Amino acid sequence: MPLTLSLPPTLERDLYTEEHELFRESLNDFVHAEIVPHNEQWEKDHMVSRESWLKLGEAGFLGMQVPEAYGGLGITDFRYNMLFTEVLGHTGCAGPAVGYPLHSDIVLPYILHYATEEVKQHWLPKMVSGQAIGAIAMTEPGAGSDLQGMRTSAIDHGDFFLVNGSKTFITNGYLSDIVVVAVKTDPSQGAKGISLLLMDSAMKGFTKGKPFHKVGLHAQDTCELFFDNVEVPKENLVGEVGRGFGYLMTELAQERLVVAQSAISLAEAYFAATVEYVKERSAFGKKVADFQNTKYKLAELATDIAMSRAFMDHCVKLHNEGKCDGATASMAKYRLTEIQCKVADECVQLHGGYGYIWDYLVARGYADARVQRIYAGTNEIMKELISRKVLS
Ligand SMILES: Cc1cc2nc3c(=O)[nH]c(=O)nc-3n(C[C@H](O)[C@H](O)[C@H](O)COP(=O)(O)OP(=O)(O)OC[C@H]3O[C@@H](n4cnc5c(N)ncnc54)[C@H](O)[C@@H]3O)c2cc1C
């Protein structure tokens, strides 16, 4: 059943045009036919189906920004990408709301912006059609926030790099076909020693761990990746040697906006489900919605959501004009993921015991929300980045 969203009534949005709203309608129909009914099974499988990727590709919802020459739609208006995440977030299906946008809006840009023409021609059409699933691998068992401490090495052997090492916590990792891997091409250097390589998961010596059993995001295949003497051809270098850290810093702003968008959209879904619930549930001869505490809690959450949504829409507008800097994207990621966790927690409380039962959207939301404050740069790292701008 599509969820009727009770967005805070005072908020009038002017981010989207009529065309965007038509896109929302068709996407909404698609996700309620092809995603929502399968989410429960996917949570048990610890991953979405490959078929769902192909269906999304066939419907034109993957890599929409890819130029027509590479099989895409050439839609350069990023609001469509953000609407994609918003609509998925509003279903409350957090695994899909994270994994598909990561492919289109986080992994694909590295190929689009920095890969060679040959690599683009090979991979982009497959990523648009859903035949090739993308992942990005930065984190290692011994290096997460401190990326410069990574140890996966790529030694120059003339025609190829010889890669050894491992990565962990990789979203879409188990299903991945094409992975942007951060490697050390010069271990004697910090940031300047980091490069990005595109690795085909079919390459000899590339293996994957089983999907982790996580606290939440159960429909997401997060896993380890291992590289044992993998020979990566030189043409798979993303951009130039030693510039990987710079590329990451440039592209991570968009990653943080995508996480912020999923955070606020999922929070809106928890809120809507809770408004419906408290109007139905009775205690002490009246509806739970009639208790003063319930009204005040909903008022608080509605205010937090309205303010977050306004800031999010502002960031999307800025980003669409190429004007959203890293600190602003970090503010959105930090604050909106905190709000998501707060909304999830309060919504569980307003559901009482049912809020702790997995069948209820808010219970899953409570578990799903927590990691949003950790990945894509922890919220402590976001505060570091914001404070640098403040003090500059
Ligand atoms: C479900 C999931 C999906 C993920 N997906 C991906 C993915 O697709 N690709 C990928 O590369 N990674 C991914 N990650 C990894 C994620 O980005 C890292 O876990 C995260 O960056 C934190 O790194 P860490 O786990 O090593 O923690 P650490 O860096 O060890 O941090 C531990 C604690 O120390 C704090 N800390 C660290 N440095 C500082 C500092 N300078 N100042 C203040 N506090 C600090 C942190 O904020 C944290 O609270 C994923 C993680 C999870 C759980």
Ligand as a Chemical Component Dictionary entry (heavy atoms), coordinates in Angstrom:
data_LIG
# 
_chem_comp.id                   LIG 
_chem_comp.type                 NON-POLYMER 
_chem_comp.pdbx_formal_charge   0 
_chem_comp.three_letter_code    LIG 
# 
loop_
_chem_comp_atom.comp_id 
_chem_comp_atom.atom_id 
_chem_comp_atom.alt_atom_id 
_chem_comp_atom.type_symbol 
_chem_comp_atom.charge 
_chem_comp_atom.model_Cartn_x 
_chem_comp_atom.model_Cartn_y 
_chem_comp_atom.model_Cartn_z 
_chem_comp_atom.pdbx_ordinal 
LIG C1  C1  C 0 26.636 -0.090 6.463  1  
LIG C2  C2  C 0 27.905 0.573  6.069  2  
LIG C3  C3  C 0 28.111 0.905  4.724  3  
LIG C4  C4  C 0 29.316 1.490  4.325  4  
LIG N1  N1  N 0 29.548 1.711  2.989  5  
LIG C5  C5  C 0 30.798 2.080  2.596  6  
LIG C6  C6  C 0 31.137 2.110  1.206  7  
LIG O1  O1  O 0 30.309 1.862  0.322  8  
LIG N2  N2  N 0 32.412 2.436  0.866  9  
LIG C7  C7  C 0 33.363 2.727  1.804  10 
LIG O2  O2  O 0 34.490 3.002  1.423  11 
LIG N3  N3  N 0 33.062 2.719  3.121  12 
LIG C8  C8  C 0 31.824 2.388  3.536  13 
LIG N4  N4  N 0 31.506 2.321  4.878  14 
LIG C9  C9  C 0 32.545 2.656  5.839  15 
LIG C10 C10 C 0 32.305 3.967  6.559  16 
LIG O3  O3  O 0 32.443 5.046  5.667  17 
LIG C11 C11 C 0 33.276 4.018  7.745  18 
LIG O4  O4  O 0 32.834 3.053  8.685  19 
LIG C12 C12 C 0 33.361 5.401  8.370  20 
LIG O5  O5  O 0 33.990 6.307  7.507  21 
LIG C13 C13 C 0 34.093 5.387  9.714  22 
LIG O6  O6  O 0 35.325 4.730  9.612  23 
LIG P1  P1  P 0 35.696 3.595  10.691 24 
LIG O7  O7  O 0 34.580 2.628  10.717 25 
LIG O8  O8  O 0 37.046 3.109  10.378 26 
LIG O9  O9  O 0 35.683 4.345  12.078 27 
LIG P2  P2  P 0 36.927 5.148  12.721 28 
LIG O10 O10 O 0 37.514 6.048  11.710 29 
LIG O11 O11 O 0 37.792 4.174  13.408 30 
LIG O12 O12 O 0 36.153 6.029  13.798 31 
LIG C14 C14 C 0 35.833 5.569  15.129 32 
LIG C15 C15 C 0 35.298 6.781  15.896 33 
LIG O13 O13 O 0 36.341 7.784  15.992 34 
LIG C16 C16 C 0 35.846 9.011  15.507 35 
LIG N5  N5  N 0 36.920 9.765  14.840 36 
LIG C17 C17 C 0 37.797 9.328  13.904 37 
LIG N6  N6  N 0 38.599 10.321 13.504 38 
LIG C18 C18 C 0 38.211 11.427 14.192 39 
LIG C19 C19 C 0 38.636 12.786 14.231 40 
LIG N7  N7  N 0 39.627 13.234 13.442 41 
LIG N8  N8  N 0 38.002 13.642 15.065 42 
LIG C20 C20 C 0 37.000 13.223 15.841 43 
LIG N9  N9  N 0 36.545 11.953 15.869 44 
LIG C21 C21 C 0 37.140 11.075 15.049 45 
LIG C22 C22 C 0 34.767 8.640  14.501 46 
LIG O14 O14 O 0 33.872 9.718  14.267 47 
LIG C23 C23 C 0 34.110 7.458  15.214 48 
LIG O15 O15 O 0 33.201 7.927  16.147 49 
LIG C24 C24 C 0 30.295 1.792  5.296  50 
LIG C25 C25 C 0 30.059 1.516  6.647  51 
LIG C26 C26 C 0 28.900 0.885  7.029  52 
LIG C27 C27 C 0 28.713 0.539  8.476  53 
# 
loop_
_chem_comp_bond.comp_id 
_chem_comp_bond.atom_id_1 
_chem_comp_bond.atom_id_2 
_chem_comp_bond.value_order 
_chem_comp_bond.pdbx_ordinal 
LIG C1  C2  SING 1  
LIG C2  C3  SING 2  
LIG C2  C26 DOUB 3  
LIG C3  C4  DOUB 4  
LIG C4  N1  SING 5  
LIG C4  C24 SING 6  
LIG N1  C5  DOUB 7  
LIG C5  C6  SING 8  
LIG C5  C8  SING 9  
LIG C6  O1  DOUB 10 
LIG C6  N2  SING 11 
LIG N2  C7  SING 12 
LIG C7  O2  DOUB 13 
LIG C7  N3  SING 14 
LIG N3  C8  DOUB 15 
LIG C8  N4  SING 16 
LIG N4  C9  SING 17 
LIG N4  C24 SING 18 
LIG C9  C10 SING 19 
LIG C10 O3  SING 20 
LIG C10 C11 SING 21 
LIG C11 O4  SING 22 
LIG C11 C12 SING 23 
LIG C12 O5  SING 24 
LIG C12 C13 SING 25 
LIG C13 O6  SING 26 
LIG O6  P1  SING 27 
LIG P1  O7  DOUB 28 
LIG P1  O8  SING 29 
LIG P1  O9  SING 30 
LIG O9  P2  SING 31 
LIG P2  O10 DOUB 32 
LIG P2  O11 SING 33 
LIG P2  O12 SING 34 
LIG O12 C14 SING 35 
LIG C14 C15 SING 36 
LIG C15 O13 SING 37 
LIG C15 C23 SING 38 
LIG O13 C16 SING 39 
LIG C16 N5  SING 40 
LIG C16 C22 SING 41 
LIG N5  C17 SING 42 
LIG N5  C21 SING 43 
LIG C17 N6  DOUB 44 
LIG N6  C18 SING 45 
LIG C18 C19 SING 46 
LIG C18 C21 DOUB 47 
LIG C19 N7  SING 48 
LIG C19 N8  DOUB 49 
LIG N8  C20 SING 50 
LIG C20 N9  DOUB 51 
LIG N9  C21 SING 52 
LIG C22 O14 SING 53 
LIG C22 C23 SING 54 
LIG C23 O15 SING 55 
LIG C24 C25 DOUB 56 
LIG C25 C26 SING 57 
LIG C26 C27 SING 58 
# 
